[in-house]
Amino acid sequence: MKFLTKIVATLALLPALVFAGEEGFPLDHAPDRSTDLAALQNGAKVFVNYCLNCHSASSMRYSRLKDIGLTDDQIRSNLLFAGEKVGDLMTTPLTKADAKVWFGAAPPDLSVIARAKSSEAGSGTDWLYTYLRSFYKDDTRPTGWNNMLFPSVAMPHALWELQGVQTAKFVEKEDEHEPGKKVQVFSKFETVTPGKLTPAQYDSEVADLVAYLQWMGEPAQGTRKQLGVWVVLWLIMLSFLAWRLNASYWKEVK
């Protein structure tokens, strides 16, 4: 019994161990814009312009963007650039073979990336929001970029023109596990070249993109949540009727 308890405890700790070992960088809380249609529309525009060149969203069709308030004409005019049709899937022209040559690995499909990155450390949107704001210039990397949340990432900083160029500053501290040993600990980011957006504007742009990625993982989430409220209300009413029926049934017996 004790052996099984130890196994269960170890398995429960695995996600935390993986997170701390592979990333170990605190997550920032992403603003909740899941019901803001303007934010979702802007996020879709950023996604198509900056992400869809390398990443696909093969479980998503452009036509589904009508759920966030876009019309067919708006989709054609603002989001279709290479002869795609409104009913097409959101795929990338970049082949896996070319991606492997250029980046060392094929970029993942982003259809459900917000769900895939969810963990006990935070939601998937928190992870994406932190990740897209944690790139820094690193000339030792093949792409010239690195990331504090995902060290040695193969992906270059796709949004660098918007954010600008920043470097990561580290300070030397005592290792908590090995007395006498010094380790480099992240201190802060330092802007080298400003981008097209101010830091506040860039954070807002990333928040819109992350909100869209979350919505894309489950486009029907709004309907599900609304339906869930009605289901709960129905169950409450049904419980009340069952309670009164029970009282009426046993009234004579008592």
Secondary structure as the mmCIF struct_conf table of DSSP 4:
data_model
#
loop_
_struct_conf.conf_type_id
_struct_conf.id
_struct_conf.beg_label_comp_id
_struct_conf.beg_label_asym_id
_struct_conf.beg_label_seq_id
_struct_conf.end_label_comp_id
_struct_conf.end_label_asym_id
_struct_conf.end_label_seq_id
HELX_RH_AL_P HELX_RH_AL_P1 LYS A 2 GLU A 22
TURN_TY1_P TURN_TY1_P1 GLU A 23 GLU A 23
HELX_LH_PP_P HELX_LH_PP_P1 PRO A 26 PRO A 31
TURN_TY1_P TURN_TY1_P2 SER A 34 THR A 35
HELX_RH_AL_P HELX_RH_AL_P2 LEU A 37 VAL A 46
HELX_RH_PI_P HELX_RH_PI_P1 PHE A 47 CYS A 51
TURN_TY1_P TURN_TY1_P3 LEU A 52 CYS A 54
STRN STRN1 ALA A 57 ARG A 61
HELX_RH_3T_P HELX_RH_3T_P1 TYR A 62 ILE A 68
TURN_TY1_P TURN_TY1_P4 GLY A 69 GLY A 69
HELX_RH_AL_P HELX_RH_AL_P3 ASP A 72 LEU A 79
BEND BEND1 ALA A 82 GLY A 83
TURN_TY1_P TURN_TY1_P5 VAL A 86 GLY A 87
BEND BEND2 ASP A 88 ASP A 88
STRN STRN2 LEU A 89 MET A 90
BEND BEND3 PRO A 93 PRO A 93
HELX_RH_AL_P HELX_RH_AL_P4 LYS A 96 PHE A 103
BEND BEND4 GLY A 104 ALA A 105
HELX_LH_PP_P HELX_LH_PP_P2 ALA A 106 ASP A 109
TURN_TY1_P TURN_TY1_P6 SER A 111 VAL A 112
HELX_RH_AL_P HELX_RH_AL_P5 ILE A 113 ALA A 116
TURN_TY1_P TURN_TY1_P7 LYS A 117 LYS A 117
STRN STRN3 SER A 119 SER A 119
TURN_TY1_P TURN_TY1_P8 GLU A 120 ALA A 121
STRN STRN4 GLY A 122 GLY A 122
HELX_RH_AL_P HELX_RH_AL_P6 GLY A 124 TYR A 131
TURN_TY1_P TURN_TY1_P9 LEU A 132 ARG A 133
STRN STRN5 PHE A 135 LYS A 137
TURN_TY1_P TURN_TY1_P10 ASP A 139 THR A 140
BEND BEND5 ARG A 141 ARG A 141
TURN_TY1_P TURN_TY1_P11 PRO A 142 THR A 143
BEND BEND6 GLY A 144 GLY A 144
STRN STRN6 TRP A 145 ASN A 147
BEND BEND7 MET A 148 PHE A 150
TURN_TY1_P TURN_TY1_P12 PRO A 151 SER A 152
BEND BEND8 ALA A 154 MET A 155
TURN_TY1_P TURN_TY1_P13 ALA A 158 LEU A 159
HELX_RH_AL_P HELX_RH_AL_P7 TRP A 160 GLN A 163
STRN STRN7 GLY A 164 GLU A 174
BEND BEND9 GLU A 176 GLU A 178
TURN_TY1_P TURN_TY1_P14 PRO A 179 GLY A 180
STRN STRN8 LYS A 182 PRO A 194
BEND BEND10 LYS A 196 LEU A 197
HELX_RH_AL_P HELX_RH_AL_P8 PRO A 199 GLY A 217
TURN_TY1_P TURN_TY1_P15 PRO A 219 ALA A 220
HELX_RH_AL_P HELX_RH_AL_P9 GLN A 221 TYR A 249
TURN_TY1_P TURN_TY1_P16 TRP A 250 VAL A 253
#
